[in-house]
């Protein structure tokens, strides 16, 4: 549900793919999910940033590059980070 509905607006910055191993899916399936995401990494030996397939240690990607663009897309309101939503209640 998150990937199809919530991920269009909400981030889960503090949740990594590894946190769901054994809780939601087995490790093999979570590695498949993570590898579908392109992660900006680097710099490499030439000082350039590059993209690579996601790993279990990577966090879920944010739908926006920064807070300002998230606010702009949502009428000035910053969508809450769902990785901390249950602890904030």
C-alpha positions as CSV (number, residue, x, y, z in Angstrom):
1,X,0.0,0.0,0.0
2,X,2.8,2.5,0.9
3,X,4.5,2.2,-2.5
4,X,1.3,2.6,-4.4
5,X,-0.5,5.2,-2.3
6,X,1.5,6.9,0.4
7,X,4.9,7.2,-1.3
8,X,3.5,9.9,-3.7
9,X,3.6,12.4,-0.8
10,X,5.0,10.9,2.3
11,X,8.6,9.9,3.1
12,X,9.9,7.2,5.4
13,X,13.3,8.6,6.0
14,X,14.2,6.6,9.1
15,X,13.0,3.2,7.7
16,X,15.5,1.1,5.8
17,X,14.8,-1.9,3.7
18,X,16.6,-4.1,6.2
19,X,14.1,-3.2,8.9
20,X,11.4,-5.1,7.1
21,X,13.4,-8.4,6.6
22,X,11.6,-11.1,8.4
23,X,8.9,-8.7,9.5
24,X,7.1,-8.3,6.2
25,X,9.1,-10.3,3.6
26,X,12.0,-12.7,3.5
27,X,15.5,-11.3,2.9
28,X,15.5,-12.4,-0.8
29,X,12.3,-10.5,-1.6
30,X,13.4,-7.4,0.3
31,X,16.6,-7.4,-1.8
32,X,14.5,-7.5,-4.9
33,X,12.4,-4.5,-3.7
34,X,15.5,-2.5,-2.8
35,X,17.2,-3.2,-6.1
36,X,14.3,-1.7,-8.0
37,X,15.3,1.7,-6.5
38,X,18.1,3.8,-8.0
39,X,20.2,5.4,-5.2
40,X,22.5,8.3,-5.8
41,X,25.9,7.4,-4.3
42,X,29.5,8.6,-4.5
43,X,31.6,10.3,-5.1
44,X,33.6,7.8,-7.2
45,X,37.4,8.0,-7.9
46,X,36.8,10.9,-10.3
47,X,34.7,12.8,-7.8
48,X,31.4,12.2,-9.6
49,X,28.1,11.1,-8.1
50,X,26.6,8.0,-9.6
51,X,23.5,5.9,-9.3
52,X,23.4,2.3,-8.3
53,X,20.7,-0.3,-7.5
54,X,19.4,-0.1,-3.9
55,X,20.6,-2.3,-1.1
56,X,19.1,-3.5,2.1
57,X,21.1,-0.8,4.0
58,X,19.4,2.0,2.0
59,X,16.5,4.0,3.3
60,X,13.2,4.2,1.4
61,X,13.5,7.0,-1.2
62,X,11.9,10.3,-0.5
63,X,9.3,11.5,-3.0
64,X,10.8,14.9,-3.0
65,X,14.5,16.1,-3.4
66,X,14.2,18.5,-0.4
67,X,11.8,20.0,2.1
68,X,11.1,23.1,0.0
69,X,9.9,21.1,-3.0
70,X,7.7,19.0,-0.7
71,X,6.1,22.1,0.7
72,X,5.6,23.6,-2.7
73,X,3.9,20.5,-4.0
74,X,1.5,20.4,-1.0
75,X,0.3,23.9,-0.7
76,X,2.9,25.0,1.9
77,X,2.4,22.0,4.2
78,X,5.2,19.4,4.7
79,X,3.8,15.9,4.6
80,X,4.6,14.0,7.8
81,X,7.4,11.4,7.7
82,X,5.5,8.1,8.1
83,X,8.5,6.3,9.6
84,X,8.0,8.3,12.9
85,X,4.2,8.6,12.7
86,X,3.3,5.9,15.1
87,X,5.8,7.1,17.7
88,X,4.4,10.7,17.5
89,X,0.9,9.7,18.4
